[in-house]
Amino acid sequence: MLISIEQTGEALVCRLAGNLEQHTAPELRSAVAGLPATGRVVFELSSVPFVDSSGLGALIGAVRRIREMGGEVVLCAPRPSVDRVLKMVGLPRIVPVLPALGDVTSFFSDPVVA
C-alpha cells in the first residue's frame, strides 16, 4: 500500500493506493499514528480496489484516533466495489463519504455540516 500525505487549504489529504487488507492495514495505522494534530483529515480512496475486514478495522481506528485528537474526518472517492463494502457495514453513518475530492471544499465550508 502506498500512502501519500499532503496539506491542502482545507485539510490534510491522505491518498491511499493499493489493497487495504490484513497485510497492509498496519501501514495505515502507522501513517495515522504519525499524523500531526490537525483539524481536518481526508482519506482519498480512488486508488483502493479492495478492502477486507482488517482494512475496515484500520480505517475505523483511524477515524476514531483523529476524532479523539479533536479532528474531523471525511472519506472520499471510493471505487464502486469499495463503496459497496463501506455501505454494507454502515460506515457512511459514522463518517461522511463524498464522491470526489473536489467535494471536500464545499463540505468543510458548509457551516451546517462542518
Rosetta silent file (secondary structure, phi, psi, omega in degrees, C-alpha in Angstrom):
SEQUENCE: MLISIEQTGEALVCRLAGNLEQHTAPELRSAVAGLPATGRVVFELSSVPFVDSSGLGALIGAVRRIREMGGEVVLCAPRPSVDRVLKMVGLPRIVPVLPALGDVTSFFSDPVVA
SCORE:     score description
SCORE:     0.000 S_00000001
   1 L     0.000  136.071  174.520    0.000    0.000    0.000 S_00000001
   2 E  -104.821  134.118  179.019    1.204    3.462   -0.844 S_00000001
   3 E  -129.005  119.239  175.297    0.156    6.318    1.412 S_00000001
   4 E  -117.569  140.134 -176.332    0.902    9.901    0.487 S_00000001
   5 E  -122.958  129.695  179.802    0.013   12.793    2.748 S_00000001
   6 E  -141.754  141.939  177.349   -0.320   16.375    1.609 S_00000001
   7 E   -89.069  124.856  173.094   -1.639   19.517    3.238 S_00000001
   8 L  -109.292 -178.569  178.877   -4.202   21.406    1.171 S_00000001
   9 L   -63.775  -32.608 -175.000   -6.013   24.590    2.082 S_00000001
  10 L   -93.286  -33.554 -169.440   -8.950   22.680    3.524 S_00000001
  11 L  -163.589  172.063  169.349   -7.431   19.560    5.050 S_00000001
  12 E   -88.776  119.822 -176.150   -4.656   17.057    5.347 S_00000001
  13 E  -102.904  120.725  176.195   -5.250   14.651    2.442 S_00000001
  14 E  -104.885  108.236  179.308   -4.136   11.033    2.871 S_00000001
  15 E   -92.525  121.928  179.801   -4.168    9.326   -0.516 S_00000001
  16 E  -103.905  138.590  179.279   -4.285    5.563   -0.251 S_00000001
  17 E  -138.435  126.205 -179.205   -3.268    3.323   -3.151 S_00000001
  18 L   112.167  175.097 -179.647   -3.482   -0.461   -3.204 S_00000001
  19 L   -68.184  137.787  175.102   -5.486   -3.066   -1.356 S_00000001
  20 E  -104.255   97.103 -171.083   -6.442   -2.207    2.214 S_00000001
  21 L  -144.728 -172.749 -176.362   -6.272   -5.634    3.807 S_00000001
  22 L   -50.631  -42.207 -175.443   -4.686   -7.683    6.561 S_00000001
  23 L   -78.256  -21.195 -176.606   -1.163   -7.264    5.185 S_00000001
  24 L  -110.605  -12.496 -179.424   -1.412   -3.510    4.576 S_00000001
  25 H   -56.680  -39.171  178.044   -3.641   -2.357    7.463 S_00000001
  26 H   -59.949  -30.225  177.526   -0.607   -1.879    9.756 S_00000001
  27 H   -64.711  -40.648  177.946    0.780    0.636    7.254 S_00000001
  28 H   -66.043  -44.838  179.090   -2.379    2.737    7.584 S_00000001
  29 H   -58.399  -43.254 -179.869   -2.261    2.501   11.372 S_00000001
  30 H   -64.769  -42.736  179.805    1.370    3.606   11.354 S_00000001
  31 H   -63.468  -41.805 -179.522    0.679    6.522    8.993 S_00000001
  32 H   -67.848  -38.171  178.295   -2.227    7.743   11.131 S_00000001
  33 H   -61.861  -28.393 -179.573   -0.143    7.469   14.293 S_00000001
  34 L   -89.052   -0.618 -179.158    2.372    9.805   12.664 S_00000001
  35 L   -71.174  141.524  174.116   -0.154   12.460   11.681 S_00000001
  36 L   -72.103  156.819  175.243    0.160   15.822   13.368 S_00000001
  37 L   -62.704  119.636 -175.491   -2.779   17.016   15.417 S_00000001
  38 L  -141.375  160.294 -177.585   -4.906   18.643   12.755 S_00000001
  39 L   -78.757  -37.324 -172.292   -8.459   19.791   12.347 S_00000001
  40 E  -136.854  130.815  178.897   -9.428   18.042    9.131 S_00000001
  41 E  -130.307  133.780  178.195   -8.286   14.820    7.509 S_00000001
  42 E  -117.942  128.016  172.125   -9.461   13.378    4.202 S_00000001
  43 E   -99.261  110.962 -179.100   -8.826    9.781    3.180 S_00000001
  44 E   -91.995  118.610 -168.861   -8.839    9.713   -0.630 S_00000001
  45 E  -111.372   12.983 -173.629   -9.702    6.156   -1.714 S_00000001
  46 E   -63.305  -21.676 -179.329   -9.883    6.290   -5.527 S_00000001
  47 E  -105.010   19.875  177.302   -6.836    4.010   -5.885 S_00000001
  48 L  -106.051  106.240 -177.553   -8.032    1.397   -3.389 S_00000001
  49 L   -84.098  -17.904 -173.184   -9.547   -1.521   -5.350 S_00000001
  50 L  -150.354  138.869  175.263  -10.222   -3.829   -2.386 S_00000001
  51 E  -133.727  130.429  174.271  -10.948   -3.574    1.343 S_00000001
  52 L  -109.713 -174.271 -175.381  -11.283   -6.521    3.737 S_00000001
  53 H   -63.027  -35.238  177.381  -12.333   -6.619    7.392 S_00000001
  54 H   -65.912  -40.504  177.193   -8.812   -5.841    8.619 S_00000001
  55 H   -64.780  -41.532  176.543   -8.672   -2.831    6.331 S_00000001
  56 H   -62.033  -42.371  178.415  -12.062   -1.647    7.546 S_00000001
  57 H   -60.096  -41.883  178.715  -10.867   -2.024   11.122 S_00000001
  58 H   -65.440  -40.177  179.683   -7.791    0.075   10.383 S_00000001
  59 H   -66.606  -44.164  178.024   -9.913    2.735    8.677 S_00000001
  60 H   -64.673  -40.054  176.384  -12.394    2.861   11.571 S_00000001
  61 H   -62.470  -38.030  178.255   -9.493    3.023   14.023 S_00000001
  62 H   -64.122  -44.497  178.546   -8.019    5.923   12.053 S_00000001
  63 H   -59.699  -46.704 -179.113  -11.327    7.789   12.180 S_00000001
  64 H   -60.889  -45.793 -177.916  -11.575    7.208   15.938 S_00000001
  65 H   -63.141  -44.293 -179.639   -7.996    8.344   16.584 S_00000001
  66 H   -64.249  -42.170  178.224   -8.370   11.535   14.539 S_00000001
  67 H   -65.700  -35.974  177.339  -11.648   12.380   16.257 S_00000001
  68 H   -63.259  -27.935  177.084  -10.057   11.758   19.666 S_00000001
  69 L   -84.815    4.791  178.446   -7.484   14.413   18.709 S_00000001
  70 L    87.672   13.513 -178.115  -10.389   16.800   18.015 S_00000001
  71 L   -93.850  170.742  174.063  -10.278   16.439   14.237 S_00000001
  72 E  -111.050  146.370 -177.727  -12.848   15.923   11.530 S_00000001
  73 E  -130.009  141.008  174.968  -12.606   13.055    9.055 S_00000001
  74 E  -136.225  139.712  170.245  -14.020   12.538    5.568 S_00000001
  75 E  -101.461  144.551  178.330  -13.624    9.616    3.182 S_00000001
  76 E  -145.418  156.304  172.083  -13.810   10.431   -0.499 S_00000001
  77 L    58.359   40.703  176.932  -13.776    8.952   -3.983 S_00000001
  78 L   -70.747  145.433  172.873  -14.184    5.249   -3.182 S_00000001
  79 L   -64.642  157.624 -178.601  -14.415    2.911   -6.158 S_00000001
  80 H   -53.487  -40.744 -179.495  -17.861    1.303   -6.571 S_00000001
  81 H   -65.771  -39.805  178.758  -16.680   -2.011   -5.094 S_00000001
  82 H   -72.512  -39.136  178.152  -15.192   -0.298   -2.033 S_00000001
  83 H   -59.172  -40.669  177.864  -18.218    1.996   -1.716 S_00000001
  84 H   -60.844  -42.722  179.164  -20.473   -1.079   -1.546 S_00000001
  85 H   -64.904  -44.698  178.971  -18.408   -2.515    1.294 S_00000001
  86 H   -58.563  -43.596  179.372  -18.445    0.802    3.171 S_00000001
  87 H   -68.887  -37.461 -178.717  -22.219    0.987    2.832 S_00000001
  88 H   -60.337  -37.901 -179.073  -22.679   -2.672    3.750 S_00000001
  89 L   -92.273   -0.065  176.179  -21.014   -2.123    7.122 S_00000001
  90 L    79.440   19.061 -178.602  -22.733    1.232    7.699 S_00000001
  91 H   -60.982  -35.053  178.519  -19.590    3.359    7.668 S_00000001
  92 H   -62.882  -15.709  174.452  -21.332    6.341    5.992 S_00000001
  93 H   -78.784  -18.357 -177.602  -23.448    6.668    9.153 S_00000001
  94 L   -98.650  -39.553 -176.733  -20.242    7.173   11.145 S_00000001
  95 L  -140.001  137.901  179.117  -18.135    9.250    8.777 S_00000001
  96 L   -60.917  138.670  175.350  -19.089   11.235    5.660 S_00000001
  97 E  -120.548  112.402 -177.418  -18.245    9.554    2.360 S_00000001
  98 E  -101.289  148.409 -176.477  -18.033   12.029   -0.516 S_00000001
  99 L   -68.718  -26.503 -175.756  -17.996   11.025   -4.199 S_00000001
 100 L  -148.999  155.264  178.706  -14.954   13.116   -5.159 S_00000001
 101 L   -60.498  -33.362  179.100  -12.050   15.012   -3.624 S_00000001
 102 L   -63.057  -20.384  179.221  -13.439   18.215   -5.136 S_00000001
 103 H   -77.916  -12.156 -176.565  -16.491   17.902   -2.868 S_00000001
 104 H   -65.445  -41.834 -178.554  -14.346   18.310    0.244 S_00000001
 105 H   -57.390  -49.510 -179.189  -14.046   22.092   -0.083 S_00000001
 106 H   -68.959  -32.594  178.799  -17.799   22.637   -0.109 S_00000001
 107 H   -62.918  -48.923 -177.740  -18.298   20.059    2.653 S_00000001
 108 H   -74.239  -23.775 -179.446  -15.925   21.811    5.036 S_00000001
 109 H   -87.202  -10.059  179.159  -17.118   25.307    4.088 S_00000001
 110 L   -81.327  112.086 -175.928  -20.814   24.471    4.753 S_00000001
 111 L   -65.080  -22.245  179.363  -21.453   25.711    8.317 S_00000001
 112 L   -72.175  -36.685 -176.058  -24.397   23.322    8.744 S_00000001
 113 L   -88.933  -42.729 -172.427  -22.235   20.245    8.065 S_00000001
 114 L   -72.908    0.000    0.000  -18.831   21.335    9.369 S_00000001
